[in-house]
Amino acid sequence: MGVLSTSPTNMDTCIEACLKCLRACEECLTACLQEPDVQARVKCIQTLNDCAEICNQAVPFMSRNSAFSVQLCGVCANLCEQCATECGQMKDTHCQECATICRQCAEECRKMVG
């Protein structure tokens, strides 16, 4: 259910998944910057940043029921999958947890695309 009674409700699960993914990516990115092998994580960090940004953009598009939200959700799903792949290559817990959350977000975004 949306915040207002006029909000579209079919997007709630995807909006929540995007917000969770945004937060996970930001937290993971911060943790990656603290790791001793930070240079080996450059591609992962860049992808985390991109994933956080696309999730952050998808939420308002869905909230206002934009005609472009379906297209944006498709891009978001692809980027979330890529981020899951990058994070999945790292052995630490924060990256593994983030990969799982990214996959869940990608799945919800794909449901929006249909």
C-alpha atoms as one frame of an Amber mdcrd trajectory, in Angstrom:
protein
   0.000   0.000   0.000   1.325   3.414  -0.923   1.798   6.223   1.566  -1.221
   8.119   0.209  -4.540   6.534  -0.627  -4.019   7.538  -4.265  -0.664   5.740
  -4.577  -0.378   2.762  -6.922  -0.092  -0.371  -4.787   1.177  -2.841  -7.378
   4.654  -1.350  -7.058   5.040  -1.468  -3.279   7.097  -4.649  -3.171   9.435
  -3.392  -5.870   9.810   0.007  -4.212  10.698  -1.668  -0.912  13.185  -3.968
  -2.683  14.830  -0.975  -4.384  15.126   0.912  -1.103  16.661  -2.136   0.593
  19.045  -2.634  -2.318  20.039   1.039  -2.298  20.905   0.808   1.374  22.748
  -2.510   0.995  24.837  -1.151  -1.872  25.760   2.004   0.027  26.722  -0.016
   3.103  28.674  -2.550   1.052  30.466   0.190  -0.885  31.537   1.809   2.381
  32.738  -1.547   3.725  34.631  -2.304   0.496  36.499   0.979   0.799  37.746
  -0.196   4.214  39.072  -3.521   2.909  42.858  -3.976   2.514  42.418  -5.097
  -1.112  40.452  -2.006  -2.137  42.334  -1.759  -5.467  41.061  -5.212  -6.432
  37.513  -4.025  -5.728  37.390  -1.033  -8.066  34.937  -2.626 -10.517  32.781
  -3.896  -7.646  32.749  -0.455  -6.004  31.822   1.249  -9.280  29.004  -1.236
  -9.843  27.760  -0.794  -6.270  27.606   2.950  -6.876  25.714   2.490 -10.157
  23.295   0.033  -8.567  22.573   2.346  -5.640  21.929   5.225  -8.048  19.542
   3.304 -10.317  17.590   2.003  -7.326  17.387   5.542  -5.998  15.995   6.702
  -9.346  13.519   3.860  -9.766  11.682   4.598  -6.499  10.313   8.057  -7.405
   9.461   6.932 -10.951   7.363   4.081  -9.560   5.915   6.276  -6.804   4.519
   8.724  -9.331   3.471   5.893 -11.668   5.618   7.314 -14.449   5.130   5.966
 -17.946   8.883   5.308 -17.926   8.982   3.272 -14.708   8.729  -0.054 -16.565
  11.753   0.787 -18.718  13.677   2.054 -15.718  12.841  -1.115 -13.779  14.289
  -3.151 -16.657  17.561  -1.235 -16.463  17.483  -1.510 -12.672  17.047  -5.292
 -12.877  20.036  -5.617 -15.215  22.245  -3.444 -13.052  21.195  -5.265  -9.870
  22.133  -8.575 -11.501  25.513  -7.197 -12.525  26.084  -5.903  -9.013  25.141
  -9.300  -7.569  27.692 -10.902  -9.886  30.446  -8.478  -8.874  29.710  -8.752
  -5.159  29.331 -12.498  -5.446  32.975 -12.766  -6.508  34.105 -11.306  -3.186
  34.426 -13.657  -0.225  33.524 -11.297   2.611  30.147 -11.384   4.319  29.059
  -7.851   3.404  29.506  -8.522  -0.318  27.772 -11.904  -0.126  24.795 -10.382
   1.709  24.643  -7.495  -0.743  24.677  -9.927  -3.684  21.636 -11.695  -2.246
  19.751  -8.427  -1.776  20.663  -7.287  -5.299  19.314 -10.550  -6.750  16.068
 -10.098  -4.840  15.725  -6.555  -6.157  16.422  -7.693  -9.712  13.672 -10.292
  -9.368  11.149  -7.699  -8.146  12.133  -5.258 -10.891  11.663  -7.963 -13.527
   8.124  -8.519 -12.243   7.427  -4.853 -13.021   8.652  -5.303 -16.585   6.352
  -8.272 -17.068
